[in-house]
Amino acid sequence: MADKVQMVLSRIGAFFNRLKAIAEQLSPEAIWAVILSVAFLVWLRGKPLHPVMEGSQTLLLLTA
């Protein structure tokens, strides 16, 4: 069990390290889109979320 927890924590850490390396190139909305796309990978069936502006709101568009 401890090995599985360590593996999951390592994967999470690696994801955030990769995100940190490219974060300066992304808008805050795009960063959240990446985080949420990965967090809900199974539920979204691998489809990425894309930030979309509508008026003064930022929405996350699910693309097919």
C-alpha positions, 0 to 999 in steps of 0.5 A, a space after each residue: 500500500 505504501 508503495 502505491 501511495 508513493 507512486 501516486 505522489 511521485 506522479 502528481 509531483 512530476 505533473 506539477 513539475 512539468 506544469 511549472 516548467 511551462 506555466 509562464 507561457 500559459 494564461 491562468 485560465 489555460 493552467 487551470 484547464 490543464 490541471 482540470 483536464 488531467 484531474 478528470 482524465 477518465 471522466 472526460 475520456 482524454 478530451 482536453 478542456 479549453 478556456 473560453 471567454 464569454 463576456 466577463 466570465 471564463 468558461 472551460 469548453 470541452 472539445 470533441 
